[in-house]
Each structure stands twice: as structure tokens, then as C-alpha cells.
Amino acid sequence: MTNKEIKALISLLEDEDEHIASHVEEKIVSLGEPMIPYLEEEWESSINPEVQKKIEELIHKLQYDGLTNKFKAWKESGATNLTEGMWLVNSYQYPDASLENINKTLDQIYYEAWLHVRTDMHPYDQIKALNHVLFKLYKFSANTKNFHSPANSMLHLALETKRGNPLTLCVVYLTIAQKLGLPIYGVNLPNLFILTYKHENFQFYINVYNKGLMLSKGDIDNYILQLNLNPVDIFYEPCSNLDIVKRALRNLALSFEKMNEAEKAVEVNKLLDNLTDEETPEPPASENTENDD
């Protein structure tokens, strides 16, 4: 369709005939996300509140449908790029968030970390050096005041504000560590997402939410015992990028529920459903508690 034809189509949203208006909406939705700039232009020029509301709903549907397809494509491609997956989580609430800007910020942090973390260091010293960069130089810290805010699940905001929940802080830490070539991975611990350094038979854990505190397997054992849960492999072993993004979506849905934004919670859970296979083991029910990240 030409620009003129598209604008003529959108103008029919104001038609008083509901059948015509409904047909126009279906056509716009079928044309997908490229229609959004035209709809935004029409919204700005319209003086009809009802039409503006209709346009807002159409834009949201187009963005949501597009995001659903992007999540599916990310999963089908192997979910290899964690940053991209977390950016897609951002895109639900902030569709204009820039993946390029996220990557630029992470690269800047990596360059600084590269100056401090050497390959000939003992793993403990590597973690101490990385902790220095992230928590002393860049001043990343836990967001304890607004723990359940949806903003805490947004990677781009965590990078801007240097505040986040356990998961977003771990994603920053994990991304930088892996860029440095360190064998560090995420661990789906109940109520608290952490990292593990695992190479051959050598393994320890990192609580990024507590400024990179290093933990032993015994510490994890005690934590699991306090929760009255049985120790299973998922609490100790590395998880996949897909697992991390799914947990981020669960956190976001829980945040919306706590903010009494039920419709958004439902939409986020639908995004999660698209990433979840029946055969994929899900974290225990204790995941979504008051202390969840």
C-alpha cells in the first residue's frame, strides 16, 4: 500500500458505521508493526478522544503481537543472546528501549573490567576485581526500596540507574563476566537468583544482590534447608538463557499483580507461555513469593 492509501485507510477509523470501522481495524492489524508510525501521526492530528483511544489500543496490539513474534523467533534461534532476550522483556513496558544503547553501556563496563580482571588471577581474585568494578567504580546496588516495581525487571533501567533486583543485577554481572571469558552462569535458586563460577571440578557461588558475596555449596545447602525444600540439581547447577528470561517474565508478571495491573500481568504471562514447553521443568511454587527477585 502507498502512504496515501494507508492514511486513507486509517482515516476510516472515524467512520460511524461500526462494521466499516471494525473491518478497518482488522486490516490495520493484518499489516503489522509498520502501521504504528502512521497511527501515531493520526493520533496527534485527531481531536476525537474516542478515535484516539481506539488508536492507542491498536498500537498496543500491534506492539504486543510483534513482541510475541520476536520472543518466538529468539527462542527458535536457540536463545543464545541473553541481552537480546532481556531487551525483549524491556520492550513490553518500554517499546522504544534501544538494544544498541544497552549493548554500548555493557561494552563500556566490559572495557573497564578488562583493565582489572586478568586471566592469570585466581578465580576468587577475579571475582573480587569484578566486584570492585561493578560495585565500587560503577556503584551498582540492590534496589530494596521499590523491590516489586516493574522497573526492576528492566535491564536498560538497571544500567541507567545502577539499581535493580537480583535477576537484572545478575544479568549485568553475568554478561560482563562472560565477555571476559569467565565460566560464570546463572543459577535458578528459589526466591533469589544467583551466579555460579564453574570450571571442571571447581565451583562456588556469587550473590550479586549482596555486592558479589562469594558462597560455598554449604551456604546453598543451608539456604535450601531454611526454605524447607529438598535440594535438587536446579538449585545448584547453571541454567540456560531461556530459563533466565522466563524468570524475568515471571518477575514482571508478579510485579504487575502487586501493582493491581491485572491486564498487564495476563499479557506478560501469555508471553511466558510462548517460551514454555510442557517438558521444560519449571522452578518450584516458592518462586513467586514476597522475597522473589
KELO-742463 format. One line per 5 residues: number of its first residue (from 1); their letters; for each residue y, z, x of C-alpha. Coordinates in nm, 3 decimals, decimal comma. Layout:
<recs>
NUM) a) Y/Z/X | ...
</recs>
This chain:
<recs>
1) mtnke) 0,000/0,000/0,000 | 0,353/-0,071/0,113 | 0,615/0,203/0,139 | 0,782/0,064/-0,171 | 0,456/0,074/-0,367
6) ikali) 0,384/0,431/-0,255 | 0,729/0,552/-0,358 | 0,693/0,378/-0,695 | 0,355/0,547/-0,743 | 0,492/0,892/-0,663
11) slled) 0,787/0,842/-0,896 | 0,537/0,817/-1,183 | 0,461/1,188/-1,139 | 0,762/1,243/-1,365 | 0,611/1,032/-1,643
16) edehi) 0,597/1,223/-1,970 | 0,262/1,065/-2,053 | 0,011/1,322/-1,920 | -0,262/1,059/-1,893 | -0,047/0,844/-1,664
21) ashve) 0,067/1,143/-1,456 | -0,294/1,260/-1,418 | -0,408/0,914/-1,308 | -0,125/0,903/-1,053 | -0,228/1,241/-0,910
26) ekivs) -0,588/1,121/-0,870 | -0,468/0,809/-0,691 | -0,246/1,010/-0,456 | -0,533/1,247/-0,371 | -0,761/0,950/-0,301
31) lgepm) -0,509/0,817/-0,048 | -0,529/1,141/0,152 | -0,304/1,318/0,403 | -0,088/1,011/0,488 | 0,075/1,066/0,148
36) ipyle) 0,220/1,405/0,247 | 0,546/1,279/0,409 | 0,619/1,068/0,101 | 0,554/1,364/-0,127 | 0,780/1,586/0,082
41) eewes) 1,055/1,325/0,059 | 1,014/1,310/-0,319 | 1,021/1,692/-0,343 | 1,353/1,703/-0,159 | 1,513/1,443/-0,386
46) sinpe) 1,374/1,577/-0,714 | 1,576/1,810/-0,937 | 1,287/1,876/-1,173 | 1,122/2,215/-1,100 | 0,801/2,115/-1,276
51) vqkki) 0,769/1,799/-1,069 | 0,845/1,994/-0,751 | 0,570/2,240/-0,836 | 0,330/1,954/-0,903 | 0,418/1,800/-0,566
56) eelih) 0,365/2,135/-0,387 | 0,019/2,162/-0,542 | -0,064/1,805/-0,442 | 0,049/1,863/-0,083 | -0,163/2,177/-0,061
61) klqyd) -0,468/1,996/-0,197 | -0,424/1,710/0,048 | -0,384/1,951/0,338 | -0,682/2,160/0,227 | -0,909/1,859/0,178
66) gltnk) -0,802/1,724/0,516 | -0,871/2,060/0,680 | -1,215/2,076/0,518 | -1,300/1,737/0,668 | -1,166/1,839/1,010
71) fkawk) -1,382/2,153/1,011 | -1,688/1,945/0,923 | -1,608/1,695/1,199 | -1,555/1,977/1,451 | -1,893/2,128/1,365
76) esgat) -2,074/1,793/1,367 | -1,926/1,715/1,710 | -2,102/2,024/1,848 | -1,821/2,279/1,809 | -1,769/2,256/2,183
81) nlteg) -1,393/2,314/2,183 | -1,320/2,674/2,080 | -0,943/2,629/2,100 | -0,960/2,341/1,853 | -1,175/2,545/1,616
86) mwlvn) -0,930/2,835/1,622 | -0,640/2,592/1,573 | -0,812/2,469/1,258 | -0,822/2,830/1,134 | -0,446/2,842/1,205
91) syqyp) -0,396/2,522/1,010 | -0,492/2,678/0,678 | -0,186/2,904/0,678 | 0,026/2,705/0,926 | -0,048/2,332/0,886
96) dasle) 0,230/2,244/1,129 | 0,091/2,459/1,412 | 0,057/2,245/1,724 | -0,272/2,226/1,915 | -0,080/2,072/2,204
101) ninkt) 0,151/2,374/2,226 | -0,144/2,612/2,211 | -0,312/2,429/2,499 | 0,010/2,425/2,703 | 0,052/2,801/2,667
106) ldqiy) -0,312/2,864/2,761 | -0,274/2,637/3,063 | 0,033/2,833/3,179 | -0,162/3,159/3,159 | -0,456/2,998/3,339
111) yeawl) -0,237/2,885/3,630 | -0,111/3,241/3,674 | -0,464/3,381/3,651 | -0,588/3,126/3,904 | -0,349/3,277/4,160
116) hvrtd) -0,502/3,623/4,114 | -0,872/3,567/4,045 | -1,074/3,446/4,344 | -1,429/3,315/4,343 | -1,532/3,544/4,632
121) mhpyd) -1,438/3,861/4,440 | -1,698/4,094/4,291 | -1,720/4,036/3,912 | -1,565/4,379/3,843 | -1,269/4,291/4,065
126) qikal) -1,234/3,952/3,896 | -1,205/4,127/3,560 | -0,954/4,376/3,699 | -0,744/4,088/3,830 | -0,764/3,902/3,498
131) nhvlf) -0,675/4,223/3,314 | -0,368/4,254/3,538 | -0,251/3,905/3,447 | -0,306/3,933/3,072 | -0,209/4,295/3,008
136) klykf) 0,043/4,368/3,283 | 0,213/4,036/3,352 | 0,189/3,876/3,008 | 0,176/4,209/2,822 | -0,086/4,116/2,563
141) santk) -0,178/4,414/2,347 | -0,355/4,519/2,029 | -0,170/4,483/1,701 | -0,253/4,818/1,542 | 0,044/4,841/1,304
146) nfhsp) -0,040/4,531/1,099 | -0,412/4,521/1,167 | -0,514/4,342/0,846 | -0,226/4,094/0,837 | -0,343/3,730/0,808
151) ansml) -0,113/3,659/1,104 | -0,358/3,849/1,326 | -0,612/3,571/1,280 | -0,369/3,307/1,406 | -0,420/3,208/1,768
156) hlale) -0,080/3,041/1,802 | 0,095/3,359/1,680 | -0,110/3,576/1,916 | 0,011/3,358/2,202 | 0,372/3,374/2,081
161) tkrgn) 0,391/3,747/2,005 | 0,132/3,868/2,262 | -0,023/4,072/1,979 | -0,346/4,017/1,794 | -0,670/4,154/1,657
166) pltlc) -0,985/4,191/1,871 | -1,101/3,838/1,798 | -0,779/3,648/1,874 | -0,720/3,851/2,192 | -1,079/3,783/2,297
171) vvylt) -1,035/3,411/2,238 | -0,732/3,406/2,469 | -0,919/3,608/2,732 | -1,238/3,404/2,695 | -1,057/3,071/2,721
176) iaqkl) -0,878/3,168/3,041 | -1,194/3,318/3,192 | -1,398/3,006/3,123 | -1,123/2,784/3,266 | -1,161/2,995/3,582
181) glpiy) -1,535/2,927/3,582 | -1,635/3,285/3,498 | -1,961/3,333/3,298 | -1,790/3,517/3,012 | -1,888/3,477/2,648
186) gvnlp) -1,816/3,626/2,306 | -2,039/3,895/2,152 | -2,068/3,949/1,776 | -2,061/4,328/1,778 | -2,019/4,483/1,429
191) nlfil) -1,657/4,576/1,347 | -1,537/4,492/1,698 | -1,554/4,157/1,873 | -1,603/4,194/2,248 | -1,692/3,981/2,551
196) tykhe) -1,976/3,989/2,800 | -1,996/3,885/3,164 | -2,348/3,749/3,204 | -2,491/3,579/3,512 | -2,864/3,576/3,580
201) nfqfy) -2,974/3,942/3,558 | -2,625/4,087/3,595 | -2,442/4,173/3,272 | -2,166/4,401/3,149 | -1,922/4,400/2,857
206) invyn) -1,543/4,381/2,813 | -1,341/4,540/2,533 | -1,034/4,317/2,531 | -0,879/4,515/2,245 | -0,869/4,813/2,482
211) kglml) -0,695/4,624/2,766 | -1,014/4,480/2,914 | -1,208/4,805/2,945 | -1,545/4,736/3,110 | -1,853/4,870/2,930
216) skgdi) -2,222/4,907/3,013 | -2,521/4,831/2,793 | -2,549/5,207/2,741 | -2,198/5,209/2,594 | -2,301/4,940/2,348
221) dnyil) -2,618/5,134/2,263 | -2,410/5,441/2,179 | -2,168/5,237/1,970 | -2,452/5,087/1,766 | -2,603/5,434/1,725
226) qlnln) -2,274/5,569/1,587 | -2,278/5,295/1,323 | -2,633/5,389/1,224 | -2,752/5,035/1,287 | -3,065/4,903/1,455
231) pvdif) -3,000/4,743/1,796 | -3,062/4,369/1,762 | -3,002/4,087/2,010 | -2,693/3,955/1,832 | -2,509/4,277/1,928
236) yepcs) -2,573/4,224/2,299 | -2,605/3,852/2,369 | -2,349/3,568/2,385 | -2,259/3,396/2,061 | -2,154/3,037/2,004
241) nldiv) -1,809/2,889/1,944 | -1,922/2,822/1,587 | -2,002/3,191/1,541 | -1,656/3,286/1,669 | -1,472/3,051/1,433
246) kralr) -1,685/3,162/1,140 | -1,596/3,522/1,218 | -1,228/3,427/1,237 | -1,253/3,275/0,888 | -1,427/3,588/0,755
251) nlals) -1,149/3,800/0,900 | -0,885/3,576/0,744 | -1,052/3,585/0,402 | -1,073/3,965/0,423 | -0,704/3,984/0,513
256) fekmn) -0,609/3,779/0,208 | -0,827/4,001/-0,011 | -0,650/4,310/0,118 | -0,314/4,139/0,052 | -0,428/4,066/-0,307
261) eaeka) -0,414/3,692/-0,246 | -0,745/3,614/-0,413 | -0,697/3,237/-0,439 | -0,640/3,203/-0,066 | -0,943/3,424/0,005
266) vevnk) -1,158/3,196/-0,211 | -1,032/2,885/-0,031 | -1,098/3,032/0,312 | -1,448/3,136/0,207 | -1,512/2,777/0,095
271) lldnl) -1,411/2,659/0,443 | -1,655/2,914/0,584 | -1,932/2,785/0,356 | -1,888/2,439/0,506 | -1,963/2,581/0,851
276) tdeet) -2,256/2,796/0,747 | -2,615/2,672/0,747 | -2,877/2,859/0,550 | -3,087/2,906/0,860 | -2,799/3,049/1,062
281) peppa) -2,821/3,432/1,086 | -2,503/3,597/0,967 | -2,363/3,926/1,103 | -2,457/4,241/0,910 | -2,275/4,355/0,598
286) sente) -2,080/4,608/0,805 | -1,879/4,317/0,946 | -1,620/4,336/0,667 | -1,508/4,699/0,683 | -1,180/4,878/0,727
291) ndd) -1,231/4,860/1,102 | -1,313/4,493/1,119 | -1,113/4,273/1,356
</recs>
